[in-house]
Amino acid sequence: MPGRLTGDVSGEETSEISAGMRLAAIPAEHYTDYRYDVIFDGYKWDPKVEDHNTVARHALLLQPSTARQLERLAEQLALETVQMEGALLECLSLARQLGLPRRILSTLERLRGYDASRHVRLMRFDFHPTPDGWRISEVNSDVPGGLAEASVLPRLAARYFPGYEPRHHLADRLLKGVRTRIGGQGRLAFVHATSYSDDRQVMEFLGDHFASHGYTPVMAAPDHIRWHGRRAHSIVEGQEGPLDGLLRFFPLEWLANLPRSSGWQGFYDGETVACNHPVAMLTQSKRLPLIWDKLGVSLDAWRQTLPDTRDPRQVQRADADWVLKPALGRVGEGILIGEAVTQRERRKIERSARWFPGKWIAQRRFASEPLVAEDMSGTEPGKYHVCIGVFTVDGRCAGFYGRISPYARIDHRAIDIPVLVAKEGEEHVR
């Protein structure tokens, strides 16, 4: 899902934030077994991207105080995000400034009857350590990835790090959210792009988890869903009939590309319990900060953690201080960092931002502070930039998703790393 942009590294000193976490190596003699466990038990079917291994040889170990700080920030950000959605529902005309596709804009009126209490709300905020404190690059408000990585990887890695433990289990939190709304059983559609193995493995993980707790999973593409009286029905062969809930891993802007005959608009005003409801579209756009001042909502946490964000017409060009991002970009695609793209890519991105500025934003760069990775093999340790995705479910912290990269951009090539927290009373265990 969406890529993360950091920035230049400033200096070699370790900040207070970086002092609260470290990259500890999984014992070399156990790494192969751990990697196989990640593949077969952690639903990481293809552990490579472009021939690069994406299963870390390390774990990211946090002190409890660091974990609590991230949890508090994420929960405050989630609260403010929900408040922004409520304000936008009262003034949907503002959504025209968010760079959303025309077909989505014409469908937003269907959101008027949205009742937050009926649906499960999942978000992921991506945090980066900097010398000036935690910064976020964005919220993954629509269909955040890393669900299995935040649920299974910490448990697989914990056996190698006595004194540390997983902080949360994301799938359990999602299960609780669904159970609160529909009870302990029912038919759930796991909606995704069924031809993509990366998406399928995510939904197989969730489907297996929910099935083990009494639910009936239906693996479905979005056009396998039909709407009757605002209730979702499956047309999957052998699994036809009404559904009790929808867990969607299919981006809303892709949904709008389906034929109108598929009935995709029904997702917007459907009454079937959903995670996530399409109200998430209102806060998925990276252009959201451009209308903050018009929403009448207090946004202290957002203003504290998100870098200055502007319309690209307010910035002459991407340089050492600014980067360009597509409003609805995902997996790092289309992000312009001078040293990270070719001249051809730069020209293409700058031309698109110049011709279609309403689909882009310029964001001020921040200084990502890398961590030195401990290495038990005796070779030279490396430095890695860190991104901690903090999930919230219904406003409460629900899991940590770690990624590291030798570069100051966390994109589709980043390495998945388990996040563990020192047990209370063992804050300084090494």
Protein Blocks (a to p, Z undefined) as FASTA:
>chain_A
ZZddddddedjbdcfklmmgccddddfklmmmmmmmmmmmnopablceehiafbdfbdcd
ddfklmmmmmmmmmmmmmmmmmmmmmmmmmmmlmmmnopafklmmmmmmmmmpcfklpcc
dddddddddfkbpcdfbdcfklcghklmmmmmmmmmmmmmghiacfbdfklmmmmmmmmm
nojbdcddddddfkbmklmmmmmmmmmmmmmnopacddddfklpcceehiacdfbehiac
cdfbdcddbdfklmmmpcfklommmmmmccbdcdddfklmmmmpmklmmmmmmnopacfk
mmmmmccdddfklpfbacfkbccddfkbgehiaiacfklccfklmmmmmmmmmmmmmlcc
cdddddddddddddfkopacdddddddddddeehiafbdcddddfbfcdcfkbccddddd
ddehilmaZZ
